[in-house]
Amino acid sequence: MRVIGGLAKGRRLKAVKGTKTRPTADRVKESLFNIIREKVADSNFLDLYAGTGNVGIEALSRGAAQAVFIEQDRKAIKILKENLNLTSFQQKAEVYQQDVLVALDILGRKKRTFSLIFLDPPYYEGLEEKTLEKILLSKVLTPDGLIIVEHLRKNILPAKVNILQLVRTETYGDTAMSFYRKREEE
């Protein structure tokens, strides 16, 4: 696992031992950042179910102004902080060791907003739609913001979740990424 582009390009990142965390594969991450390339510079990036911070660190390396990482697992948080130190991005990062749904409430109360939100919830737990709903309820997505959900390819996400519209899905082997935006007013 490494940083693919930007300031920290080539830097190897640490991973948590075992199978509890599932880092986004480099080829999936590279494709993601090719798709969102123009949106990353100066963005506020929210990395939900962040694991070791692989995706949010990539955003910082490519010019995001700030990244907020939400992860519940203590071991993953330790590695995430080490990875931020390895890449020298700790000044542009906030790390919350918290349940994602609780953390979204906290960020909403603080009136924090993000133009890019990435979520990679644990597979088989059905958290994708719950998290999308909570993002809307907490009002952390900017009006023109984009949400990217990494999920199992066989787990087909709905075309609409409340006012969110599925605008694109890409597949990579067993992995898929679904992109959501707020629907235009009808």
N, C-alpha and C positions, 0 to 999 in steps of 0.2 A: 504494500500500500504506500503510495507516494503522492506528492503534490505534482500535478500534471502541468500547470501553467502559471505564469505570473512571477511575482517577486520570490516566492519560495520554491520555484520549479525544481523538480528533482529531489527535493528533501524527502527522505523516508520517514513515515509516521509509524508510531508504535501502535500495536493492536492488543486487545485484551485476550489473554489466553483462554481457550475453551470455545464453546459454540454459542454462548449466551448472546453475544453481540455478533452482528452480521454486517461487516463494513461494505459499503457500496463499492462494487468492483470498479477498477480503474477505467475499463472500457465504457461502463455505464456512466460513470462520472464525467468522462471526457465528452461523451455524447450530450449529456445534460448541459454542460457548459458551452458546447458549440451551439445548442439551441437557444440558451438564454444570454449569450455573449454580450449583446448590447445593453442588457438590463442590469448587469452586475456592477459596473463602475458607479461608485458613490451610493450604492444601495444600502438599505438596512436589511440584513439577512437574518431570518429566524430559522434555526436548525432544530427541529423537534425530533425526539427520540434520537438524539445526536450520537449516541455511542461514543466513539473516540474522537469525534469532531471532524472526521474526514471531509465531509461536504462543505461545512461552514468554513473550515480552514482554506479549502480551495477557493471559496468565494472571496475571502480576505486576500488571498494571494493574487487574485485577479482584479482587485481594486474596490471591493465592497468597503464602505465607510465604517461599518460596524457589523458584528455578528453576535447574536444571542443564541446560546446553546442550552437546550433543556434535556436533561437526562436524569433518570432516577437511580441507576445502578452506581453504587459507590466506587467499584473497581474501574468502571468505564470513565467516571468523572476524574479519577486520579490520572488515568492515561490521557484523557482529553486535555487536562491542564499541562501535562508534560509535553504533549504535542503543540500546544499554544506556545510554550516556552521554547521548544525546538525551532519553531518557525518565527519567533519574535513577534507574535501577534497578540500577546496578552493585553496590551493597552487598548486594542480595538475590540476586545471580546468581553462578554458577560456570560458567566456560567451559573446555571441554576440546577442544583440537585433537587429535583422535584418531580412529582407526577405531572405529565404534560397538561392534562386537563385543568389541574389546580394552577399550574404556572401560567396558563393562558388567562385565567381569571386575574391573577396578580398583574400581568402585563397590561391587561385591559383597564384595570383600576388605575394604573400609572399612565394611562393614555398613550402607551407605546404603539407605534405602527410600523409595519414592515412592507416593503414593496415586493420582496421575494420570501416565500415561506416554503421550506422543504420538510417533508415528513416521511419517515421510513419506520412505521410502527412494527412491532413484532408480528410476524406472520401468524395466521390462524387465530388471532384474538379479536378480529372484527373492529379494530379501532379506527380504520380509515374514515368512515362516515361520521362517527362520533367526534373525531378530531376536526373534521371539516365544519361540522355544525358548531363546535365550540369556538373555532376561529371566527366564525361569523358573529356569534353571541358576544364574544369579548371585544369585537371591533378592532382587531389588531392588523387587519389587512387594509392597505391603502386602496382608494377607489380604483386605481389602475393596476393594482397588485396582481401577482401571479402565485398560485400555489402548485407545487409539484409533489405528487404522492408516488413514492416507490412502493411497489406491491408485487405479489405473485401474479404472473401472467394469467393464470387460470382464474384469478379472483377479479372478475369484471366489475369495475366501479360504475355507478349510475351516471347517466348523461347530465342529470341535474341533482344538486343537493341544495335545497332552499333556493337562494338567489345565485348560487354558483353554477356555472355552465362548464362542462367538460369541453375543452377546445382542441385537445390533441392527446393521443396515446402512442407511445413508442414501446416496442418490445425488444428484448435482448435475451435470448434463451428463455429461461424460466422467469425472468424479471421483466416487469413493465413499469413505465413511468406515465402517469396521467396528469395532465395540466388543466387547472381550473382557473377561471376568471369570474368576476361578478358579471351577471347578465346585464345587457343594455336595458334601460327602462323601456317597457313595452307600451 
